[in-house]
Amino acid sequence: MYQPREARAPLVSEMHLTLPPCVPGDGCGHTVLTPHSGTLTSKNYPGTYPNHTACEWRIQAAEGSSLLLAFGDMDIESSQRCASGFLLLSSPSNGTSRGPYCGNSNPTPLVMNSSSVTIWFNSTTHRSGRGFLLSYATSQHPDLISCLDKGTHYHQEQISVFCPAGCKGVTGDIWGNAKQGYRDTSVLCKAAIHAGVILDELGGQLTLSRKKGITLYESAFANGLHSKRGSLSEKRLVFHKACDHALEAAGFNASSSWHEVNAMGQYTSWAAEQAAFSAHGSSWAADPSSETEWLDIDLGGRKNITGIITKGSSDKYNFYVKSYQVFSKKDEWKNWKPYRSSSGQEETVFEGNADSLQEVSNAFIPPIQARYLRIVPRSWNQRIALKVALQGCQVARLKTLRPYVSSAPKEVPILTSIPTARTPIPGVAINPEKAGSMLLVMLLIGGFVLLSSGLLLLALLCRKKRKTAADLNCSLMKEYAEPDVVQVSPSSQTAPSTFKPALDEGYTLPLVVNHYDVPGKYHEYAEPLPPEPEYATPFTEQALEATGAAAKKNTCVIKVVPTTQGRAGSPMSPGILPQYDFPAQRLGETPNSTRGEGSHQASIVYTEPQTERTFTPWGDVPTGLTTSPEGHCLQPRDSPLTHIYHEPL
């Protein structure tokens, strides 16, 4: 029990106080009482409460619940035994009381172990005192705050509190709006009503954040409250709303539209389509203006409508709607239903604009679920003129704000059958609810591992095949036949070749061991010859024919003719052409048998530049050619020589 500096008894019987009969409204100030929460004050709060007044409040919550009381302010003139004024709390159900209270110290929050509480306030002659402000809620909301709590009272970044009903009519300032946020010096519950987060008649749970402040807070009028224009603050309050997106209208319709024709004969349309905020120029205006006029909005489908924003005509005219009602229907063939207050008994009349320029917001708590919305003006200035925007979200995201209703805990049914036993796996704990998802994840991981392994194995196999083919074709000493066309001069171009190009020329072996495996799909180049040379070897060199000094120096003419003369033991006579024997014969050897008498046609004659010649045991040799160690191969040194080919023997 709270004990102020004056001695006071906890029970009324011990105080011997005579309570005057309570006159309804005498001494009672702002009062909002609901079964879930509420707020009450002394008369004239926060001004001085009057002399010789009394008031009684009776709070009744749901059966089986208890009440939590929070004092926002206490300033009752102090006197001995609180004789000049006091506040007394009692519980008729169990006969307990708390108080009397007086002075200027706020008692700590009180928990009344009862579902009903009676509050008495009495005053006699006094000179000063604001009186008191008290809020209450059921004990299910231990985070109950007073209507006077501000954002500066908190230091954490995330705030979650419960606001009681009735804070809208309590004195307190707010700065900012729902889009920008609110200055942290604003009272929390009143700012929440202005932002459309809670309804004043119900109260509710708040979730907000404290963020970095901004330079300037703009004023706004929303849900019957005016906010002020504020300057820079260290922190600002941002309320969390899950369903406040702009809803796009599919069409507009109106009872009538004004068609303006000015003195110059210019025509201006104030049609229903001009009611959209996105429409440039004038707004919608009725002709004539009467209480039977209306404006319909088609959203194209069912939506959760959580708020409405209205605006007047324009700068040219001061037309606007002061108050209006809202009707809705889910489908075209259904009847219009009026929007009612939280009690569901009275049709709600929303407060509209006070000028033609400022935007005014009103929240729908609970939201309206409909496709069609009708606005019926009830009062206006000069002429009915309106621009409208709606806020909300899709039907699937509906989150209705409803008052807390306590209920008895439901009985848990008892299982009569024994669940199927599961064989536990040693060292593994499996949650049956998550087993399906775990199995799916394991299967996906296993499939990915198998696929990756297969791709890697395939890549290695392909690389091995390529390497094997390259080894088979490159391990032996390869000699390819030369092309049939010989470059005669440096300026001539090399003709195309049908022989296998070198690897450094960009040629890549096909992915087959034998190129005959896939005939017609790959280039079939000439294959390398065996290690043993198969070329015909000349066993003499011809002497130059006496065709002139210039011809001896620059030209060599070689022809192939039939011969039966052996090489061993006799040098060749001048003018005799070289004869080619079978491939195995070498220079200096005697053939075992003579070849046939068949003649051979001369092959193509090529010309090539010649150099100085030297004499060797096999005849004169041009300078720049040398013999191989075996004595039967001539190698070019200084100048390229043209190869000489012959027809097959």
Summary of the structure (lengths in Angstrom):
residues: 649
radius of gyration: 54.5
end to end distance: 132.5
largest distance: 165.1
contacts: 1815
relative contact order: 0.07
helix: 12%
strand: 31%
